Amino acid sequence: MRGSSTGRPLMAALDLFGRRWTLRIVWELHEGPQGFRPLRQRCDNMSSSVLRQRLVELTDAGLVAQTAEGQYALTALGQEAHDALRPLARWSERWASTVSSCDSVSEAP
């Protein structure tokens, strides 16, 4: 498995999701299929070459597929990945507010 010298699926998945923009693409596609240009705009106009590379990687991983209309969409496996990441997203919101609260306490005179 690419990204894991041990062949452990979790390590390979973390490698895939750890690549710049990969999570953002999955997140943007969870609402429905997107064409290349609209997806690029939703991803803050990221480099088209990087978007193309990430879409190839996500397609090779079975998480994204191209529709007959040429749009990109999450596969069932891609939707499962998005669903699996939602608890982490909720946790990160709590973590961010905790860190923010700690920062304002430590900045108090």
QUIRARA-V615173 format. One record per backbone hydrogen bond with DSSP energy under -1.0 kcal/mol. CO is the residue of the C=O (numbers start at 0). NH is the residue of the N-H. E is the energy in kcal/mol with one decimal. If there is no record, write none. Layout:
co | nh | e
CO | NH | E
CO | NH | E
This chain:
co | nh | e
0 | 3 | -1.7
7 | 11 | -1.8
8 | 12 | -2.7
9 | 13 | -2.7
10 | 14 | -2.0
11 | 15 | -2.4
12 | 16 | -3.0
13 | 17 | -1.5
15 | 18 | -1.2
18 | 21 | -2.0
20 | 24 | -2.3
21 | 25 | -2.1
22 | 26 | -2.8
23 | 27 | -2.7
24 | 28 | -2.2
28 | 31 | -1.4
33 | 71 | -3.6
34 | 38 | -2.3
35 | 39 | -2.5
36 | 40 | -2.4
37 | 41 | -2.4
38 | 42 | -1.3
39 | 44 | -1.8
40 | 43 | -1.2
46 | 50 | -2.5
47 | 51 | -2.5
48 | 52 | -2.1
49 | 53 | -2.8
50 | 54 | -2.6
51 | 55 | -2.0
52 | 56 | -2.4
53 | 57 | -2.9
54 | 58 | -2.3
55 | 59 | -3.0
56 | 60 | -1.8
57 | 62 | -2.6
57 | 63 | -1.3
58 | 61 | -1.5
62 | 74 | -2.2
64 | 72 | -2.5
66 | 69 | -1.9
70 | 66 | -3.1
71 | 33 | -2.4
72 | 64 | -2.6
74 | 78 | -2.6
75 | 79 | -2.1
76 | 80 | -2.1
77 | 81 | -2.3
78 | 82 | -2.7
79 | 83 | -2.5
80 | 84 | -1.6
81 | 85 | -1.0
84 | 88 | -2.1
85 | 89 | -2.5
86 | 90 | -2.6
87 | 91 | -2.5
88 | 92 | -1.5
89 | 93 | -1.7
90 | 94 | -2.8
91 | 95 | -2.7
92 | 96 | -2.0
93 | 97 | -2.1
94 | 98 | -2.9
95 | 99 | -2.4
96 | 100 | -2.3
97 | 101 | -2.5
98 | 102 | -2.4
99 | 103 | -2.0
100 | 104 | -1.8
101 | 105 | -2.5
102 | 106 | -1.3
104 | 107 | -1.0
